[in-house]
Amino acid sequence: MALFARLISYATAAFGSDKPVRQDAETAAQADEHLAATALLVHVARADGVLDPAEAERLTRLVRSRFAATESEATALIARAAAFDAETRDMASLVELIGEGDNEERERILAMAWSVAGADGDVHEFEEALVWRLGKLLGLDETAIGRAREGARMAAEATAELAQAGRTGR
């Protein structure tokens, strides 16, 4: 559970509360989780030392589809996440902020990481090790890590096929 959410939970238990405060705590916890997940994706995108334009575009598209209502919200979240990633000591700290979500959500986050890593057309050895380690930190077994990688690869191929069909007018 995120620190802010824990503080709200403690205050609610100690002093009593009405429903809106609980909803605010849930909203804050969800915002913390989105920020942490996005910071992990930024971390992966920068793993090879270069934020390739294809990685930046894929990162924006993924964050927009999962965590933001508009592209400008996605861009703002990525900027906050990049600053957060820069001041966070390691991936394990970011994973702790994601909370106790189910394995399906953790696998989706890992698939997003694989997608960002491969956005430039190649998953470099360092990126592969980093994303694999992230999967382990997320508490996923090797089968789930492989499934997330395969899902990201298939989604990238489908996107490429759609883009090609659009260019050729099929």
Wavefront OBJ file of the C-alpha trace (Angstrom):
o trace
v 0.000 0.000 0.000
v 1.292 3.458 -0.844
v 2.495 5.638 2.006
v -0.223 8.250 1.522
v -2.917 5.572 1.475
v -1.538 4.046 4.682
v -1.600 7.445 6.401
v -5.220 7.997 5.348
v -6.111 4.497 6.514
v -4.490 5.146 9.910
v -6.215 8.517 10.276
v -9.550 6.971 9.329
v -9.142 4.199 11.889
v -7.996 6.604 14.617
v -10.447 9.455 14.082
v -13.303 7.988 12.096
v -14.162 9.210 8.668
v -16.800 9.529 6.059
v -16.838 7.881 2.641
v -15.296 10.746 0.595
v -12.037 10.550 2.570
v -11.813 6.828 1.847
v -12.462 7.500 -1.825
v -9.744 10.171 -1.794
v -7.353 7.651 -0.237
v -8.221 5.066 -2.884
v -7.769 7.657 -5.629
v -4.421 8.735 -4.152
v -3.270 5.120 -3.867
v -4.242 4.481 -7.471
v -2.402 7.632 -8.585
v 0.686 6.447 -6.664
v 0.488 3.064 -8.370
v 0.146 4.654 -11.812
v 3.105 6.927 -11.115
v 5.228 3.988 -9.928
v 4.260 1.799 -12.898
v 5.020 4.638 -15.309
v 8.359 5.277 -13.572
v 9.212 1.589 -14.092
v 8.399 1.942 -17.787
v 10.576 5.066 -18.011
v 13.363 3.144 -16.268
v 13.117 0.375 -18.870
v 12.967 2.863 -21.751
v 16.222 4.446 -20.562
v 17.941 1.115 -19.830
v 20.163 1.139 -22.893
v 21.198 4.733 -22.207
v 19.139 6.179 -25.045
v 15.469 7.114 -25.133
v 14.825 6.241 -28.758
v 11.933 8.145 -30.426
v 10.150 4.815 -31.002
v 10.463 4.011 -27.276
v 9.160 7.460 -26.337
v 6.190 7.064 -28.683
v 5.410 3.566 -27.408
v 5.741 4.732 -23.798
v 3.304 7.591 -24.398
v 0.842 5.320 -26.189
v 0.918 2.676 -23.438
v 0.600 5.181 -20.589
v -2.247 6.888 -22.444
v -4.077 3.585 -22.916
v -3.735 2.403 -19.285
v -3.280 5.357 -16.949
v -4.341 8.631 -18.573
v -7.495 10.014 -20.165
v -5.704 12.255 -22.672
v -2.334 12.441 -24.371
v -1.468 15.595 -22.422
v -2.226 13.760 -19.149
v -0.013 10.896 -20.333
v 2.812 13.309 -21.176
v 2.506 14.993 -17.775
v 2.466 11.622 -15.985
v 5.570 10.508 -17.901
v 7.371 13.742 -16.982
v 6.528 13.243 -13.289
v 7.508 9.584 -13.530
v 10.854 10.430 -15.149
v 11.664 12.802 -12.282
v 10.469 10.208 -9.765
v 12.577 7.484 -11.394
v 15.631 9.758 -11.283
v 15.280 10.266 -7.532
v 14.356 6.663 -6.667
v 17.230 4.421 -5.709
v 16.114 1.240 -7.488
v 13.311 -0.662 -9.175
v 12.411 -2.529 -5.995
v 11.325 0.750 -4.387
v 9.053 1.463 -7.341
v 7.598 -2.048 -7.274
v 6.736 -1.621 -3.576
v 4.574 1.375 -4.498
v 2.524 -0.708 -6.911
v 0.888 -2.457 -4.004
v -0.611 -5.862 -3.618
v -2.354 -5.996 -6.994
v -3.324 -9.245 -8.618
v -0.914 -11.144 -10.840
v -2.885 -10.233 -13.974
v -2.257 -6.518 -13.386
v 1.400 -7.166 -12.611
v 1.691 -9.239 -15.786
v 0.101 -6.382 -17.795
v 2.674 -3.956 -16.367
v 5.453 -6.380 -17.296
v 4.043 -6.779 -20.830
v 4.116 -2.990 -21.119
v 7.780 -3.049 -20.017
v 8.615 -5.683 -22.659
v 6.802 -3.566 -25.234
v 8.788 -0.435 -24.341
v 12.059 -2.388 -24.352
v 11.359 -3.714 -27.832
v 9.936 -0.535 -29.326
v 13.177 0.272 -31.154
v 13.061 -3.120 -32.876
v 15.573 -4.837 -30.603
v 15.550 -5.887 -26.967
v 19.160 -5.370 -25.942
v 20.780 -7.809 -23.529
v 20.745 -5.266 -20.704
v 17.069 -4.433 -21.349
v 16.176 -8.118 -21.336
v 17.920 -8.690 -18.003
v 16.291 -5.583 -16.539
v 12.759 -6.551 -17.609
v 13.297 -10.141 -16.460
v 14.429 -8.815 -13.050
v 11.366 -6.548 -12.965
v 9.161 -9.588 -13.517
v 10.788 -11.316 -10.573
v 10.379 -8.187 -8.405
v 6.705 -8.132 -9.373
v 6.457 -11.655 -7.964
v 5.884 -13.377 -11.300
v 7.198 -16.819 -12.147
v 9.153 -17.596 -15.309
v 6.056 -18.797 -17.147
v 4.241 -15.509 -16.495
v 7.327 -13.502 -17.478
v 7.556 -15.432 -20.746
v 3.815 -15.036 -21.342
v 4.093 -11.256 -20.846
v 7.009 -11.104 -23.282
v 5.151 -13.129 -25.886
v 2.030 -11.003 -25.464
v 4.057 -7.833 -26.002
v 5.722 -9.338 -29.090
v 2.382 -10.375 -30.589
v 0.854 -6.951 -29.900
v 3.830 -5.251 -31.571
v 3.494 -7.497 -34.628
v -0.230 -6.806 -34.877
v 0.385 -3.059 -34.607
v 3.063 -3.246 -37.313
v 0.718 -5.208 -39.590
v -2.062 -2.654 -39.101
v 0.339 0.197 -39.840
v 1.580 -1.593 -42.977
v -1.983 -2.252 -44.142
v -2.791 1.430 -43.618
v 0.203 2.508 -45.713
v -0.636 0.148 -48.570
v -4.343 0.935 -48.468
v -5.477 -2.630 -47.808
l 1 2 3 4 5 6 7 8 9 10 11 12 13 14 15 16 17 18 19 20 21 22 23 24 25 26 27 28 29 30 31 32 33 34 35 36 37 38 39 40 41 42 43 44 45 46 47 48 49 50 51 52 53 54 55 56 57 58 59 60 61 62 63 64 65 66 67 68 69 70 71 72 73 74 75 76 77 78 79 80 81 82 83 84 85 86 87 88 89 90 91 92 93 94 95 96 97 98 99 100 101 102 103 104 105 106 107 108 109 110 111 112 113 114 115 116 117 118 119 120 121 122 123 124 125 126 127 128 129 130 131 132 133 134 135 136 137 138 139 140 141 142 143 144 145 146 147 148 149 150 151 152 153 154 155 156 157 158 159 160 161 162 163 164 165 166 167 168 169 170
